[in-house]
Amino acid sequence: MIDDSKKPILFTVIVAGLAATVATPLSFIVGTVTLLALGTVHDTVAAGSIMPGVIAGAITTLIFVTYTSYATYSFSKAKYA
């Protein structure tokens, strides 16, 4: 049996893994849209470098996983405190 004081951390670790799985296609979409948007500024189909898309995708993943982990921890902490 898991101690109630440890459940918020356990739930946070589980949700972080699930959030990373959900964030992967979301980040791909954000990166693609970023490349297409930057490409229209420079009169090309897509940007010459993929770095802005990679950075936008990484930031999206970081924000999504951080927010869901924080929300899960806060909710679990309030429930099991």
C-alpha positions, 0 to 999 in steps of 0.5 A, a space after each residue: 500500500 502506498 502512503 497517502 503522503 507519497 501519492 501526489 508525487 507518484 501521480 505527478 510522475 505518471 502524468 508527466 509521462 502521459 503528458 509527454 506522450 500527448 505533447 509530442 504530436 502537439 509539438 510537431 504541429 506547433 513546429 510545422 506551423 512555425 516553419 510555415 509561418 516563417 516561410 511566408 515572411 521570406 517568400 519561400 514555402 518553409 523557413 530555410 532553417 528548421 531551428 525555429 520549429 524545433 525551438 517552438 516544439 521544445 518550448 511547447 513540450 516543456 510548458 505542457 508537461 510542466 503545467 499538467 504536472 503542476 496541476 496534478 501535484 496541486 490537485 493530489 496534494 489538496 486531496 490527500 493532505 
